């Protein structure tokens, strides 16, 4: 998908289970996920989803950026179904 630098994504609620992480880590990850989605989903394809359930398993030593990308990619795959 082409990069879309003018888009904005709003995530109303995001529930994640990340052992050992606090709320601030969760907020940073949510921001990274929203940025990744905004850059990957064309403006004309952005819409209100309601609810979406995805499962992502990552290595324990993964970075926040890697987690954000992995979750965004899982969301995009789920939206294509």
PDB file with SEQRES, HELIX, SHEET and CRYST1 records, atoms N, CA, C and O in Angstrom:
SEQRES   1 A   81  UNK UNK UNK UNK UNK UNK UNK UNK UNK UNK UNK UNK UNK          
SEQRES   2 A   81  UNK UNK UNK UNK UNK UNK UNK UNK UNK UNK UNK UNK UNK          
SEQRES   3 A   81  UNK UNK UNK UNK UNK UNK UNK UNK UNK UNK UNK UNK UNK          
SEQRES   4 A   81  UNK UNK UNK UNK UNK UNK UNK UNK UNK UNK UNK UNK UNK          
SEQRES   5 A   81  UNK UNK UNK UNK UNK UNK UNK UNK UNK UNK UNK UNK UNK          
SEQRES   6 A   81  UNK UNK UNK UNK UNK UNK UNK UNK UNK UNK UNK UNK UNK          
SEQRES   7 A   81  UNK UNK UNK                                                  
HELIX    1 AA1 UNK A   23  UNK A   40  1                                  18    
HELIX    2 AA2 UNK A   43  UNK A   45  5                                   3    
HELIX    3 AA3 UNK A   64  UNK A   80  1                                  17    
CRYST1    1.000    1.000    1.000  90.00  90.00  90.00 P 1           1          
ATOM      1  N   UNK A   1       0.832  -1.177   0.000  1.00  0.00           N  
ATOM      2  CA  UNK A   1       0.000   0.000   0.000  1.00  0.00           C  
ATOM      3  C   UNK A   1       0.881   1.246   0.000  1.00  0.00           C  
ATOM      4  O   UNK A   1       1.913   1.253   0.670  1.00  0.00           O  
ATOM      5  N   UNK A   2       0.514   2.286  -0.719  1.00  0.00           N  
ATOM      6  CA  UNK A   2       1.329   3.488  -0.715  1.00  0.00           C  
ATOM      7  C   UNK A   2       1.254   4.199   0.632  1.00  0.00           C  
ATOM      8  O   UNK A   2       0.256   4.126   1.348  1.00  0.00           O  
ATOM      9  N   UNK A   3       2.342   4.885   0.948  1.00  0.00           N  
ATOM     10  CA  UNK A   3       2.375   5.627   2.203  1.00  0.00           C  
ATOM     11  C   UNK A   3       1.449   6.825   2.124  1.00  0.00           C  
ATOM     12  O   UNK A   3       1.359   7.473   1.082  1.00  0.00           O  
ATOM     13  N   UNK A   4       0.768   7.121   3.201  1.00  0.00           N  
ATOM     14  CA  UNK A   4      -0.213   8.199   3.241  1.00  0.00           C  
ATOM     15  C   UNK A   4       0.112   9.108   4.415  1.00  0.00           C  
ATOM     16  O   UNK A   4      -0.295   8.821   5.541  1.00  0.00           O  
ATOM     17  N   UNK A   5       0.839  10.205   4.180  1.00  0.00           N  
ATOM     18  CA  UNK A   5       1.307  11.067   5.264  1.00  0.00           C  
ATOM     19  C   UNK A   5       0.256  12.049   5.746  1.00  0.00           C  
ATOM     20  O   UNK A   5       0.480  12.699   6.767  1.00  0.00           O  
ATOM     21  N   UNK A   6      -0.876  12.197   5.076  1.00  0.00           N  
ATOM     22  CA  UNK A   6      -1.879  13.171   5.457  1.00  0.00           C  
ATOM     23  C   UNK A   6      -3.027  12.565   6.249  1.00  0.00           C  
ATOM     24  O   UNK A   6      -3.973  13.276   6.588  1.00  0.00           O  
ATOM     25  N   UNK A   7      -2.974  11.305   6.546  1.00  0.00           N  
ATOM     26  CA  UNK A   7      -4.073  10.630   7.216  1.00  0.00           C  
ATOM     27  C   UNK A   7      -3.927  10.711   8.731  1.00  0.00           C  
ATOM     28  O   UNK A   7      -2.830  10.909   9.255  1.00  0.00           O  
ATOM     29  N   UNK A   8      -5.030  10.556   9.411  1.00  0.00           N  
ATOM     30  CA  UNK A   8      -5.034  10.480  10.875  1.00  0.00           C  
ATOM     31  C   UNK A   8      -5.957   9.347  11.281  1.00  0.00           C  
ATOM     32  O   UNK A   8      -7.042   9.188  10.721  1.00  0.00           O  
ATOM     33  N   UNK A   9      -5.536   8.580  12.231  1.00  0.00           N  
ATOM     34  CA  UNK A   9      -6.324   7.462  12.735  1.00  0.00           C  
ATOM     35  C   UNK A   9      -6.621   7.731  14.203  1.00  0.00           C  
ATOM     36  O   UNK A   9      -5.738   8.130  14.962  1.00  0.00           O  
ATOM     37  N   UNK A  10      -7.860   7.511  14.591  1.00  0.00           N  
ATOM     38  CA  UNK A  10      -8.250   7.645  15.993  1.00  0.00           C  
ATOM     39  C   UNK A  10      -8.628   6.265  16.511  1.00  0.00           C  
ATOM     40  O   UNK A  10      -9.512   5.606  15.964  1.00  0.00           O  
ATOM     41  N   UNK A  11      -7.962   5.842  17.552  1.00  0.00           N  
ATOM     42  CA  UNK A  11      -8.282   4.570  18.200  1.00  0.00           C  
ATOM     43  C   UNK A  11      -9.005   4.914  19.490  1.00  0.00           C  
ATOM     44  O   UNK A  11      -8.403   5.443  20.424  1.00  0.00           O  
ATOM     45  N   UNK A  12     -10.297   4.612  19.544  1.00  0.00           N  
ATOM     46  CA  UNK A  12     -11.104   4.941  20.712  1.00  0.00           C  
ATOM     47  C   UNK A  12     -10.774   4.080  21.920  1.00  0.00           C  
ATOM     48  O   UNK A  12     -10.736   4.577  23.045  1.00  0.00           O  
ATOM     49  N   UNK A  13     -10.536   2.804  21.699  1.00  0.00           N  
ATOM     50  CA  UNK A  13     -10.207   1.908  22.800  1.00  0.00           C  
ATOM     51  C   UNK A  13      -9.314   0.811  22.253  1.00  0.00           C  
ATOM     52  O   UNK A  13      -9.590   0.238  21.199  1.00  0.00           O  
ATOM     53  N   UNK A  14      -8.249   0.526  22.970  1.00  0.00           N  
ATOM     54  CA  UNK A  14      -7.318  -0.516  22.576  1.00  0.00           C  
ATOM     55  C   UNK A  14      -6.965  -1.307  23.823  1.00  0.00           C  
ATOM     56  O   UNK A  14      -6.399  -0.761  24.770  1.00  0.00           O  
ATOM     57  N   UNK A  15      -7.291  -2.567  23.827  1.00  0.00           N  
ATOM     58  CA  UNK A  15      -6.974  -3.438  24.961  1.00  0.00           C  
ATOM     59  C   UNK A  15      -5.817  -4.343  24.565  1.00  0.00           C  
ATOM     60  O   UNK A  15      -5.895  -5.067  23.572  1.00  0.00           O  
ATOM     61  N   UNK A  16      -4.744  -4.297  25.346  1.00  0.00           N  
ATOM     62  CA  UNK A  16      -3.572  -5.124  25.082  1.00  0.00           C  
ATOM     63  C   UNK A  16      -3.123  -5.770  26.380  1.00  0.00           C  
ATOM     64  O   UNK A  16      -3.232  -5.181  27.455  1.00  0.00           O  
ATOM     65  N   UNK A  17      -2.624  -6.971  26.266  1.00  0.00           N  
ATOM     66  CA  UNK A  17      -1.976  -7.627  27.405  1.00  0.00           C  
ATOM     67  C   UNK A  17      -0.504  -7.715  27.097  1.00  0.00           C  
ATOM     68  O   UNK A  17      -0.086  -8.448  26.200  1.00  0.00           O  
ATOM     69  N   UNK A  18       0.278  -6.967  27.842  1.00  0.00           N  
ATOM     70  CA  UNK A  18       1.727  -6.962  27.658  1.00  0.00           C  
ATOM     71  C   UNK A  18       2.360  -7.155  29.034  1.00  0.00           C  
ATOM     72  O   UNK A  18       2.463  -6.204  29.808  1.00  0.00           O  
ATOM     73  N   UNK A  19       2.778  -8.363  29.337  1.00  0.00           N  
ATOM     74  CA  UNK A  19       3.352  -8.616  30.659  1.00  0.00           C  
ATOM     75  C   UNK A  19       4.511  -7.660  30.964  1.00  0.00           C  
ATOM     76  O   UNK A  19       5.410  -7.473  30.145  1.00  0.00           O  
ATOM     77  N   UNK A  20       4.470  -7.068  32.143  1.00  0.00           N  
ATOM     78  CA  UNK A  20       5.539  -6.188  32.586  1.00  0.00           C  
ATOM     79  C   UNK A  20       5.433  -4.758  32.096  1.00  0.00           C  
ATOM     80  O   UNK A  20       6.264  -3.927  32.462  1.00  0.00           O  
ATOM     81  N   UNK A  21       4.434  -4.441  31.276  1.00  0.00           N  
ATOM     82  CA  UNK A  21       4.293  -3.089  30.742  1.00  0.00           C  
ATOM     83  C   UNK A  21       3.305  -2.289  31.586  1.00  0.00           C  
ATOM     84  O   UNK A  21       2.370  -2.841  32.166  1.00  0.00           O  
ATOM     85  N   UNK A  22       3.533  -0.975  31.641  1.00  0.00           N  
ATOM     86  CA  UNK A  22       2.606  -0.105  32.380  1.00  0.00           C  
ATOM     87  C   UNK A  22       1.750   0.688  31.398  1.00  0.00           C  
ATOM     88  O   UNK A  22       1.873   0.518  30.185  1.00  0.00           O  
ATOM     89  N   UNK A  23       0.887   1.549  31.920  1.00  0.00           N  
ATOM     90  CA  UNK A  23      -0.041   2.315  31.072  1.00  0.00           C  
ATOM     91  C   UNK A  23       0.694   3.222  30.099  1.00  0.00           C  
ATOM     92  O   UNK A  23       0.243   3.391  28.966  1.00  0.00           O  
ATOM     93  N   UNK A  24       1.809   3.807  30.506  1.00  0.00           N  
ATOM     94  CA  UNK A  24       2.560   4.697  29.608  1.00  0.00           C  
ATOM     95  C   UNK A  24       3.108   3.928  28.412  1.00  0.00           C  
ATOM     96  O   UNK A  24       3.079   4.431  27.289  1.00  0.00           O  
ATOM     97  N   UNK A  25       3.600   2.736  28.635  1.00  0.00           N  
ATOM     98  CA  UNK A  25       4.068   1.888  27.528  1.00  0.00           C  
ATOM     99  C   UNK A  25       2.905   1.603  26.594  1.00  0.00           C  
ATOM    100  O   UNK A  25       3.055   1.659  25.373  1.00  0.00           O  
ATOM    101  N   UNK A  26       1.753   1.301  27.160  1.00  0.00           N  
ATOM    102  CA  UNK A  26       0.563   1.044  26.347  1.00  0.00           C  
ATOM    103  C   UNK A  26       0.173   2.251  25.506  1.00  0.00           C  
ATOM    104  O   UNK A  26      -0.186   2.100  24.338  1.00  0.00           O  
ATOM    105  N   UNK A  27       0.239   3.455  26.089  1.00  0.00           N  
ATOM    106  CA  UNK A  27      -0.094   4.672  25.333  1.00  0.00           C  
ATOM    107  C   UNK A  27       0.884   4.898  24.184  1.00  0.00           C  
ATOM    108  O   UNK A  27       0.481   5.268  23.081  1.00  0.00           O  
ATOM    109  N   UNK A  28       2.165   4.673  24.446  1.00  0.00           N  
ATOM    110  CA  UNK A  28       3.168   4.841  23.373  1.00  0.00           C  
ATOM    111  C   UNK A  28       2.928   3.837  22.249  1.00  0.00           C  
ATOM    112  O   UNK A  28       3.011   4.182  21.071  1.00  0.00           O  
ATOM    113  N   UNK A  29       2.631   2.590  22.622  1.00  0.00           N  
ATOM    114  CA  UNK A  29       2.357   1.570  21.607  1.00  0.00           C  
ATOM    115  C   UNK A  29       1.113   1.931  20.796  1.00  0.00           C  
ATOM    116  O   UNK A  29       1.111   1.809  19.571  1.00  0.00           O  
ATOM    117  N   UNK A  30       0.064   2.372  21.475  1.00  0.00           N  
ATOM    118  CA  UNK A  30      -1.163   2.761  20.768  1.00  0.00           C  
ATOM    119  C   UNK A  30      -0.874   3.894  19.791  1.00  0.00           C  
ATOM    120  O   UNK A  30      -1.382   3.888  18.669  1.00  0.00           O  
ATOM    121  N   UNK A  31      -0.070   4.859  20.202  1.00  0.00           N  
ATOM    122  CA  UNK A  31       0.294   5.953  19.299  1.00  0.00           C  
ATOM    123  C   UNK A  31       1.067   5.461  18.098  1.00  0.00           C  
ATOM    124  O   UNK A  31       0.837   5.918  16.978  1.00  0.00           O  
ATOM    125  N   UNK A  32       1.986   4.529  18.319  1.00  0.00           N  
ATOM    126  CA  UNK A  32       2.750   3.953  17.215  1.00  0.00           C  
ATOM    127  C   UNK A  32       1.874   3.144  16.275  1.00  0.00           C  
ATOM    128  O   UNK A  32       2.061   3.182  15.059  1.00  0.00           O  
ATOM    129  N   UNK A  33       0.925   2.417  16.830  1.00  0.00           N  
ATOM    130  CA  UNK A  33      -0.012   1.638  16.008  1.00  0.00           C  
ATOM    131  C   UNK A  33      -0.843   2.579  15.145  1.00  0.00           C  
ATOM    132  O   UNK A  33      -1.002   2.345  13.947  1.00  0.00           O  
ATOM    133  N   UNK A  34      -1.372   3.640  15.746  1.00  0.00           N  
ATOM    134  CA  UNK A  34      -2.183   4.610  14.993  1.00  0.00           C  
ATOM    135  C   UNK A  34      -1.360   5.253  13.880  1.00  0.00           C  
ATOM    136  O   UNK A  34      -1.858   5.428  12.768  1.00  0.00           O  
ATOM    137  N   UNK A  35      -0.114   5.604  14.165  1.00  0.00           N  
ATOM    138  CA  UNK A  35       0.752   6.197  13.131  1.00  0.00           C  
ATOM    139  C   UNK A  35       0.989   5.223  11.991  1.00  0.00           C  
ATOM    140  O   UNK A  35       0.908   5.594  10.820  1.00  0.00           O  
ATOM    141  N   UNK A  36       1.282   3.974  12.335  1.00  0.00           N  
ATOM    142  CA  UNK A  36       1.499   2.958  11.296  1.00  0.00           C  
ATOM    143  C   UNK A  36       0.262   2.790  10.430  1.00  0.00           C  
ATOM    144  O   UNK A  36       0.364   2.711   9.206  1.00  0.00           O  
ATOM    145  N   UNK A  37      -0.907   2.735  11.059  1.00  0.00           N  
ATOM    146  CA  UNK A  37      -2.140   2.582  10.291  1.00  0.00           C  
ATOM    147  C   UNK A  37      -2.394   3.801   9.415  1.00  0.00           C  
ATOM    148  O   UNK A  37      -2.794   3.661   8.259  1.00  0.00           O  
ATOM    149  N   UNK A  38      -2.168   4.988   9.950  1.00  0.00           N  
ATOM    150  CA  UNK A  38      -2.399   6.222   9.185  1.00  0.00           C  
ATOM    151  C   UNK A  38      -1.519   6.281   7.946  1.00  0.00           C  
ATOM    152  O   UNK A  38      -1.932   6.808   6.913  1.00  0.00           O  
ATOM    153  N   UNK A  39      -0.323   5.750   8.044  1.00  0.00           N  
ATOM    154  CA  UNK A  39       0.595   5.767   6.902  1.00  0.00           C  
ATOM    155  C   UNK A  39       0.302   4.667   5.893  1.00  0.00           C  
ATOM    156  O   UNK A  39       0.747   4.749   4.748  1.00  0.00           O  
ATOM    157  N   UNK A  40      -0.434   3.644   6.297  1.00  0.00           N  
ATOM    158  CA  UNK A  40      -0.652   2.500   5.417  1.00  0.00           C  
ATOM    159  C   UNK A  40      -2.051   2.391   4.841  1.00  0.00           C  
ATOM    160  O   UNK A  40      -2.251   1.711   3.834  1.00  0.00           O  
ATOM    161  N   UNK A  41      -3.027   3.051   5.462  1.00  0.00           N  
ATOM    162  CA  UNK A  41      -4.404   2.947   4.973  1.00  0.00           C  
ATOM    163  C   UNK A  41      -4.761   4.237   4.244  1.00  0.00           C  
ATOM    164  O   UNK A  41      -4.748   5.305   4.856  1.00  0.00           O  
ATOM    165  N   UNK A  42      -5.077   4.165   2.960  1.00  0.00           N  
ATOM    166  CA  UNK A  42      -5.438   5.376   2.206  1.00  0.00           C  
ATOM    167  C   UNK A  42      -6.639   6.087   2.830  1.00  0.00           C  
ATOM    168  O   UNK A  42      -7.523   5.442   3.395  1.00  0.00           O  
ATOM    169  N   UNK A  43      -6.666   7.395   2.727  1.00  0.00           N  
ATOM    170  CA  UNK A  43      -7.742   8.190   3.326  1.00  0.00           C  
ATOM    171  C   UNK A  43      -9.118   7.684   2.899  1.00  0.00           C  
ATOM    172  O   UNK A  43     -10.015   7.585   3.736  1.00  0.00           O  
ATOM    173  N   UNK A  44      -9.304   7.366   1.639  1.00  0.00           N  
ATOM    174  CA  UNK A  44     -10.600   6.899   1.154  1.00  0.00           C  
ATOM    175  C   UNK A  44     -11.027   5.557   1.727  1.00  0.00           C  
ATOM    176  O   UNK A  44     -12.201   5.196   1.644  1.00  0.00           O  
ATOM    177  N   UNK A  45     -10.098   4.818   2.302  1.00  0.00           N  
ATOM    178  CA  UNK A  45     -10.398   3.496   2.875  1.00  0.00           C  
ATOM    179  C   UNK A  45     -10.564   3.545   4.391  1.00  0.00           C  
ATOM    180  O   UNK A  45     -10.945   2.542   4.995  1.00  0.00           O  
ATOM    181  N   UNK A  46     -10.288   4.689   5.021  1.00  0.00           N  
ATOM    182  CA  UNK A  46     -10.444   4.810   6.466  1.00  0.00           C  
ATOM    183  C   UNK A  46     -11.924   4.918   6.802  1.00  0.00           C  
ATOM    184  O   UNK A  46     -12.672   5.638   6.140  1.00  0.00           O  
ATOM    185  N   UNK A  47     -12.341   4.190   7.845  1.00  0.00           N  
ATOM    186  CA  UNK A  47     -13.747   4.180   8.224  1.00  0.00           C  
ATOM    187  C   UNK A  47     -13.882   3.773   9.684  1.00  0.00           C  
ATOM    188  O   UNK A  47     -12.915   3.356  10.321  1.00  0.00           O  
ATOM    189  N   UNK A  48     -15.095   3.902  10.200  1.00  0.00           N  
ATOM    190  CA  UNK A  48     -15.374   3.472  11.558  1.00  0.00           C  
ATOM    191  C   UNK A  48     -15.501   1.958  11.553  1.00  0.00           C  
ATOM    192  O   UNK A  48     -16.341   1.408  10.840  1.00  0.00           O  
ATOM    193  N   UNK A  49     -14.692   1.291  12.326  1.00  0.00           N  
ATOM    194  CA  UNK A  49     -14.668  -0.167  12.341  1.00  0.00           C  
ATOM    195  C   UNK A  49     -15.604  -0.727  13.400  1.00  0.00           C  
ATOM    196  O   UNK A  49     -16.177  -1.798  13.203  1.00  0.00           O  
ATOM    197  N   UNK A  50     -15.770  -0.044  14.494  1.00  0.00           N  
ATOM    198  CA  UNK A  50     -16.563  -0.579  15.602  1.00  0.00           C  
ATOM    199  C   UNK A  50     -15.676  -1.412  16.501  1.00  0.00           C  
ATOM    200  O   UNK A  50     -15.131  -0.899  17.479  1.00  0.00           O  
ATOM    201  N   UNK A  51     -15.523  -2.671  16.195  1.00  0.00           N  
ATOM    202  CA  UNK A  51     -14.673  -3.549  17.006  1.00  0.00           C  
ATOM    203  C   UNK A  51     -13.920  -4.508  16.090  1.00  0.00           C  
ATOM    204  O   UNK A  51     -14.428  -4.937  15.054  1.00  0.00           O  
ATOM    205  N   UNK A  52     -12.721  -4.825  16.491  1.00  0.00           N  
ATOM    206  CA  UNK A  52     -11.879  -5.741  15.729  1.00  0.00           C  
ATOM    207  C   UNK A  52     -11.005  -6.477  16.733  1.00  0.00           C  
ATOM    208  O   UNK A  52     -10.440  -5.861  17.637  1.00  0.00           O  
ATOM    209  N   UNK A  53     -10.894  -7.770  16.582  1.00  0.00           N  
ATOM    210  CA  UNK A  53     -10.096  -8.573  17.497  1.00  0.00           C  
ATOM    211  C   UNK A  53      -8.953  -9.197  16.716  1.00  0.00           C  
ATOM    212  O   UNK A  53      -9.180  -9.938  15.759  1.00  0.00           O  
ATOM    213  N   UNK A  54      -7.726  -8.901  17.121  1.00  0.00           N  
ATOM    214  CA  UNK A  54      -6.552  -9.516  16.503  1.00  0.00           C  
ATOM    215  C   UNK A  54      -5.649 -10.047  17.604  1.00  0.00           C  
ATOM    216  O   UNK A  54      -5.634  -9.533  18.722  1.00  0.00           O  
ATOM    217  N   UNK A  55      -4.911 -11.066  17.269  1.00  0.00           N  
ATOM    218  CA  UNK A  55      -3.953 -11.652  18.212  1.00  0.00           C  
ATOM    219  C   UNK A  55      -2.572 -11.577  17.579  1.00  0.00           C  
ATOM    220  O   UNK A  55      -2.375 -11.962  16.427  1.00  0.00           O  
ATOM    221  N   UNK A  56      -1.632 -11.076  18.350  1.00  0.00           N  
ATOM    222  CA  UNK A  56      -0.259 -10.941  17.877  1.00  0.00           C  
ATOM    223  C   UNK A  56       0.658 -11.491  18.957  1.00  0.00           C  
ATOM    224  O   UNK A  56       0.560 -11.101  20.121  1.00  0.00           O  
ATOM    225  N   UNK A  57       1.544 -12.392  18.575  1.00  0.00           N  
ATOM    226  CA  UNK A  57       2.538 -12.900  19.516  1.00  0.00           C  
ATOM    227  C   UNK A  57       3.904 -12.430  19.042  1.00  0.00           C  
ATOM    228  O   UNK A  57       4.270 -12.607  17.880  1.00  0.00           O  
ATOM    229  N   UNK A  58       4.642 -11.835  19.953  1.00  0.00           N  
ATOM    230  CA  UNK A  58       5.949 -11.277  19.633  1.00  0.00           C  
ATOM    231  C   UNK A  58       7.004 -11.832  20.571  1.00  0.00           C  
ATOM    232  O   UNK A  58       6.688 -12.284  21.672  1.00  0.00           O  
ATOM    233  N   UNK A  59       8.258 -11.799  20.137  1.00  0.00           N  
ATOM    234  CA  UNK A  59       9.322 -12.221  21.043  1.00  0.00           C  
ATOM    235  C   UNK A  59       9.386 -11.297  22.265  1.00  0.00           C  
ATOM    236  O   UNK A  59       9.049 -10.116  22.169  1.00  0.00           O  
ATOM    237  N   UNK A  60       9.805 -11.818  23.377  1.00  0.00           N  
ATOM    238  CA  UNK A  60       9.885 -11.052  24.620  1.00  0.00           C  
ATOM    239  C   UNK A  60      10.808  -9.840  24.465  1.00  0.00           C  
ATOM    240  O   UNK A  60      10.555  -8.796  25.068  1.00  0.00           O  
ATOM    241  N   UNK A  61      11.853  -9.959  23.683  1.00  0.00           N  
ATOM    242  CA  UNK A  61      12.828  -8.877  23.547  1.00  0.00           C  
ATOM    243  C   UNK A  61      12.496  -7.915  22.409  1.00  0.00           C  
ATOM    244  O   UNK A  61      13.361  -7.134  22.012  1.00  0.00           O  
ATOM    245  N   UNK A  62      11.277  -7.940  21.870  1.00  0.00           N  
ATOM    246  CA  UNK A  62      10.891  -7.039  20.786  1.00  0.00           C  
ATOM    247  C   UNK A  62      10.822  -5.593  21.263  1.00  0.00           C  
ATOM    248  O   UNK A  62      10.523  -5.328  22.428  1.00  0.00           O  
ATOM    249  N   UNK A  63      11.098  -4.669  20.361  1.00  0.00           N  
ATOM    250  CA  UNK A  63      11.037  -3.248  20.701  1.00  0.00           C  
ATOM    251  C   UNK A  63       9.609  -2.731  20.561  1.00  0.00           C  
ATOM    252  O   UNK A  63       8.757  -3.387  19.963  1.00  0.00           O  
ATOM    253  N   UNK A  64       9.360  -1.555  21.115  1.00  0.00           N  
ATOM    254  CA  UNK A  64       8.050  -0.931  20.976  1.00  0.00           C  
ATOM    255  C   UNK A  64       7.698  -0.688  19.527  1.00  0.00           C  
ATOM    256  O   UNK A  64       6.553  -0.886  19.120  1.00  0.00           O  
ATOM    257  N   UNK A  65       8.674  -0.258  18.744  1.00  0.00           N  
ATOM    258  CA  UNK A  65       8.439  -0.007  17.320  1.00  0.00           C  
ATOM    259  C   UNK A  65       8.056  -1.298  16.602  1.00  0.00           C  
ATOM    260  O   UNK A  65       7.155  -1.298  15.764  1.00  0.00           O  
ATOM    261  N   UNK A  66       8.732  -2.391  16.926  1.00  0.00           N  
ATOM    262  CA  UNK A  66       8.408  -3.682  16.307  1.00  0.00           C  
ATOM    263  C   UNK A  66       7.005  -4.131  16.693  1.00  0.00           C  
ATOM    264  O   UNK A  66       6.269  -4.668  15.865  1.00  0.00           O  
ATOM    265  N   UNK A  67       6.635  -3.909  17.955  1.00  0.00           N  
ATOM    266  CA  UNK A  67       5.294  -4.277  18.395  1.00  0.00           C  
ATOM    267  C   UNK A  67       4.241  -3.447  17.676  1.00  0.00           C  
ATOM    268  O   UNK A  67       3.222  -3.981  17.239  1.00  0.00           O  
ATOM    269  N   UNK A  68       4.481  -2.144  17.550  1.00  0.00           N  
ATOM    270  CA  UNK A  68       3.523  -1.265  16.875  1.00  0.00           C  
ATOM    271  C   UNK A  68       3.308  -1.696  15.433  1.00  0.00           C  
ATOM    272  O   UNK A  68       2.174  -1.741  14.956  1.00  0.00           O  
ATOM    273  N   UNK A  69       4.394  -2.011  14.740  1.00  0.00           N  
ATOM    274  CA  UNK A  69       4.295  -2.438  13.346  1.00  0.00           C  
ATOM    275  C   UNK A  69       3.549  -3.766  13.253  1.00  0.00           C  
ATOM    276  O   UNK A  69       2.688  -3.929  12.388  1.00  0.00           O  
ATOM    277  N   UNK A  70       3.866  -4.709  14.126  1.00  0.00           N  
ATOM    278  CA  UNK A  70       3.232  -6.029  14.080  1.00  0.00           C  
ATOM    279  C   UNK A  70       1.725  -5.926  14.336  1.00  0.00           C  
ATOM    280  O   UNK A  70       0.937  -6.587  13.659  1.00  0.00           O  
ATOM    281  N   UNK A  71       1.326  -5.112  15.299  1.00  0.00           N  
ATOM    282  CA  UNK A  71      -0.104  -4.962  15.596  1.00  0.00           C  
ATOM    283  C   UNK A  71      -0.804  -4.265  14.436  1.00  0.00           C  
ATOM    284  O   UNK A  71      -1.892  -4.678  14.035  1.00  0.00           O  
ATOM    285  N   UNK A  72      -0.194  -3.215  13.892  1.00  0.00           N  
ATOM    286  CA  UNK A  72      -0.792  -2.511  12.751  1.00  0.00           C  
ATOM    287  C   UNK A  72      -0.959  -3.460  11.565  1.00  0.00           C  
ATOM    288  O   UNK A  72      -1.993  -3.441  10.898  1.00  0.00           O  
ATOM    289  N   UNK A  73       0.047  -4.286  11.300  1.00  0.00           N  
ATOM    290  CA  UNK A  73      -0.048  -5.241  10.189  1.00  0.00           C  
ATOM    291  C   UNK A  73      -1.150  -6.264  10.437  1.00  0.00           C  
ATOM    292  O   UNK A  73      -1.856  -6.650   9.504  1.00  0.00           O  
ATOM    293  N   UNK A  74      -1.307  -6.708  11.685  1.00  0.00           N  
ATOM    294  CA  UNK A  74      -2.376  -7.657  11.999  1.00  0.00           C  
ATOM    295  C   UNK A  74      -3.743  -7.004  11.790  1.00  0.00           C  
ATOM    296  O   UNK A  74      -4.668  -7.652  11.301  1.00  0.00           O  
ATOM    297  N   UNK A  75      -3.875  -5.740  12.152  1.00  0.00           N  
ATOM    298  CA  UNK A  75      -5.130  -5.023  11.939  1.00  0.00           C  
ATOM    299  C   UNK A  75      -5.421  -4.902  10.456  1.00  0.00           C  
ATOM    300  O   UNK A  75      -6.550  -5.137  10.026  1.00  0.00           O  
ATOM    301  N   UNK A  76      -4.421  -4.539   9.667  1.00  0.00           N  
ATOM    302  CA  UNK A  76      -4.606  -4.404   8.218  1.00  0.00           C  
ATOM    303  C   UNK A  76      -5.015  -5.747   7.600  1.00  0.00           C  
ATOM    304  O   UNK A  76      -5.908  -5.790   6.753  1.00  0.00           O  
ATOM    305  N   UNK A  77      -4.376  -6.828   8.015  1.00  0.00           N  
ATOM    306  CA  UNK A  77      -4.756  -8.155   7.495  1.00  0.00           C  
ATOM    307  C   UNK A  77      -6.200  -8.467   7.843  1.00  0.00           C  
ATOM    308  O   UNK A  77      -6.942  -8.984   7.008  1.00  0.00           O  
ATOM    309  N   UNK A  78      -6.609  -8.155   9.081  1.00  0.00           N  
ATOM    310  CA  UNK A  78      -7.982  -8.434   9.499  1.00  0.00           C  
ATOM    311  C   UNK A  78      -8.983  -7.584   8.712  1.00  0.00           C  
ATOM    312  O   UNK A  78     -10.081  -8.049   8.407  1.00  0.00           O  
ATOM    313  N   UNK A  79      -8.617  -6.354   8.384  1.00  0.00           N  
ATOM    314  CA  UNK A  79      -9.509  -5.495   7.623  1.00  0.00           C  
ATOM    315  C   UNK A  79      -9.689  -5.970   6.188  1.00  0.00           C  
ATOM    316  O   UNK A  79     -10.718  -5.697   5.570  1.00  0.00           O  
ATOM    317  N   UNK A  80      -8.714  -6.669   5.660  1.00  0.00           N  
ATOM    318  CA  UNK A  80      -8.788  -7.169   4.273  1.00  0.00           C  
ATOM    319  C   UNK A  80      -9.676  -8.387   4.144  1.00  0.00           C  
ATOM    320  O   UNK A  80     -10.081  -8.731   3.034  1.00  0.00           O  
ATOM    321  N   UNK A  81      -9.991  -9.050   5.239  1.00  0.00           N  
ATOM    322  CA  UNK A  81     -10.817 -10.269   5.200  1.00  0.00           C  
ATOM    323  C   UNK A  81     -12.240  -9.949   4.859  1.00  0.00           C  
ATOM    324  O   UNK A  81     -13.074 -10.851   4.783  1.00  0.00           O  
TER     325      UNK A  81                                                      
END                                                                             
